[in-house]
Amino acid sequence: MNDMNNKIKTYAIIGFGHIAKALANAFARSHIQVSVAALSAPGRIAVEAAAIGPEVMPVTLEEAVEADV
């Protein structure tokens, strides 16, 4: 088995509309950490992200595109 299979994957959702929030909820229900980014600053979506669950972390677009998936 190679090292790539053992690496923890990072996930990000770009956008924070209805579909993105539903997807973030699915990650949170499965206790999987996911970053969310929107055109606005992370602070502007922080309250909504926190309401979904602690697994949902608002980040900048630049940070989101660095995720594995």
N, C-alpha and C positions, 0 to 999 in steps of 0.2 A: 504494500500500500504506500502511495507517495504522500508527501507532506501536504499537498493541496487538499486531499480528502480529510485531513485532520484539522484544517484551519477553520475557525469559527467564521461563518459568513456574516456580513453586515448587510442590512436591508434598508432601503430608503424609498419613500413615496414622494414624488415631486408633484406638487399641487395639494390643495387641502379643501377641495369641494366635497360634494355629497358622496361621490364614489370613493374618493381617497379616504374620507373619514370612515366609511364602511369597511374599507380594507384595513385601515389602522385598527379598527375595533376587532377585526378577525385576528390580527397579529396579537393584540393585547389579550384576547380571550385564550390564546394559545401560549401566553407568557413568553412571547418572542419580542425582543427589543427591535424597534423600527424607528428610523429617523423620518421626520416629515419636513418638507420645505415648501414654501410658497414664494411668490414674487415679493411679498412684504418681508420685513425683518422677522426673525424667529420670535421675538417678544410679542408680536402682534397675534400669533397663533398659539402662544404658550398656554393660555387659560383653557382654550378648547382642547388642546393636546392633553393637558393634565386631566381634564374631565374624562377623557377616554381611558386613561390609565398610566401608571408610572413607566410602562414599557415604551410609550410614545414620546419621543424626544424631538422638539423643534430645533432645526438647524438651518444654516444658510444653504442656498442652492449650491454654492461651491463645495460645501461639506457633503451634501447629499449625493453629488455625482461621484464622489470617491467610494461610495458603498459598493460592495461586491454585486449585489442584486438590487 
